[in-house]
């Protein structure tokens, strides 16, 4: 019986740029919007850790192999961000 290798529905992206290359006001040269997004980004790691903890808490109840693969990819993606 042949088995099908499952892959996640989305890739885990890695940071592929250096921050030195990012302009000071990186949102279309707009200082205000750059600071708005910088402020939101400062809060995201706590939210991402919460999302990962939430998914991990129910992971064992998931029986679908594809969904398990997607859960692993999601956790990997969010861990990369946080």
The 8 nearest C-alpha neighbors of each residue, nearest first, counted from 0:
[[1, 2, 3, 4, 5, 64, 65, 6],
 [2, 0, 3, 4, 5, 64, 6, 65],
 [3, 1, 4, 0, 5, 64, 6, 65],
 [2, 4, 5, 1, 6, 0, 65, 64],
 [5, 3, 2, 6, 1, 65, 7, 64],
 [6, 4, 3, 65, 7, 68, 64, 8],
 [5, 7, 68, 8, 4, 65, 69, 9],
 [8, 6, 69, 68, 9, 72, 5, 10],
 [7, 9, 69, 6, 10, 68, 72, 65],
 [10, 8, 7, 11, 72, 69, 73, 6],
 [11, 9, 12, 7, 72, 8, 76, 73],
 [10, 12, 76, 72, 75, 13, 9, 73],
 [13, 11, 10, 76, 14, 79, 15, 9],
 [12, 14, 15, 11, 79, 76, 80, 16],
 [15, 13, 16, 12, 17, 79, 80, 18],
 [14, 16, 13, 17, 12, 18, 20, 21],
 [17, 15, 14, 18, 20, 21, 19, 13],
 [16, 18, 19, 20, 15, 21, 14, 22],
 [17, 19, 20, 21, 16, 22, 15, 14],
 [18, 20, 17, 21, 22, 16, 23, 25],
 [21, 19, 18, 17, 22, 16, 23, 25],
 [20, 22, 18, 19, 25, 23, 17, 24],
 [23, 21, 25, 24, 20, 19, 28, 18],
 [22, 24, 25, 21, 28, 30, 33, 26],
 [25, 23, 28, 30, 22, 33, 29, 26],
 [24, 26, 22, 28, 23, 27, 33, 21],
 [27, 25, 33, 28, 29, 24, 32, 30],
 [26, 28, 29, 25, 24, 33, 32, 30],
 [29, 27, 24, 26, 25, 30, 33, 23],
 [28, 30, 27, 26, 32, 31, 24, 33],
 [29, 31, 33, 24, 32, 34, 28, 26],
 [32, 30, 34, 33, 29, 35, 24, 26],
 [33, 31, 35, 34, 29, 30, 36, 26],
 [32, 34, 30, 26, 36, 31, 35, 24],
 [33, 35, 37, 31, 32, 36, 38, 30],
 [36, 34, 32, 38, 33, 37, 31, 39],
 [35, 37, 39, 33, 38, 34, 40, 32],
 [36, 38, 34, 40, 35, 39, 33, 41],
 [39, 37, 41, 35, 36, 40, 34, 42],
 [40, 38, 36, 42, 41, 37, 35, 43],
 [41, 39, 37, 43, 42, 38, 36, 44],
 [40, 42, 38, 39, 43, 37, 44, 36],
 [41, 43, 39, 40, 44, 45, 38, 46],
 [42, 44, 46, 40, 45, 41, 47, 39],
 [45, 43, 81, 47, 46, 42, 48, 80],
 [46, 44, 48, 47, 43, 42, 49, 81],
 [47, 45, 49, 43, 44, 48, 50, 42],
 [46, 48, 44, 50, 49, 45, 77, 43],
 [47, 49, 51, 45, 46, 50, 52, 44],
 [48, 50, 46, 52, 47, 51, 53, 45],
 [51, 49, 47, 53, 48, 52, 46, 54],
 [50, 52, 48, 54, 53, 49, 74, 55],
 [51, 53, 55, 49, 50, 54, 56, 48],
 [54, 52, 50, 56, 51, 55, 49, 57],
 [55, 53, 51, 56, 52, 57, 58, 50],
 [54, 56, 58, 52, 53, 57, 51, 59],
 [55, 57, 53, 54, 58, 52, 59, 51],
 [58, 56, 55, 60, 54, 59, 53, 61],
 [59, 57, 55, 60, 61, 56, 54, 67],
 [58, 60, 61, 57, 56, 62, 55, 67],
 [59, 61, 58, 57, 62, 56, 63, 55],
 [62, 60, 59, 58, 63, 67, 57, 66],
 [63, 61, 64, 60, 67, 59, 66, 58],
 [62, 64, 66, 65, 61, 67, 68, 60],
 [65, 63, 67, 66, 62, 68, 5, 61],
 [66, 64, 68, 67, 63, 69, 5, 7],
 [65, 67, 69, 63, 68, 64, 70, 61],
 [66, 68, 64, 70, 65, 69, 63, 71],
 [69, 67, 65, 71, 7, 66, 70, 64],
 [70, 68, 7, 66, 72, 71, 67, 8],
 [71, 69, 67, 73, 68, 72, 66, 74],
 [72, 70, 68, 74, 69, 73, 75, 67],
 [71, 73, 69, 75, 70, 74, 76, 7],
 [74, 72, 70, 76, 75, 71, 69, 77],
 [73, 75, 71, 77, 72, 76, 51, 78],
 [76, 74, 72, 78, 73, 77, 71, 79],
 [77, 75, 11, 73, 79, 74, 78, 72],
 [76, 78, 80, 74, 79, 75, 47, 73],
 [77, 79, 75, 81, 80, 76, 74, 48],
 [80, 78, 76, 77, 81, 75, 13, 12],
 [81, 79, 77, 78, 76, 44, 47, 43],
 [80, 44, 78, 79, 77, 47, 48, 45]]
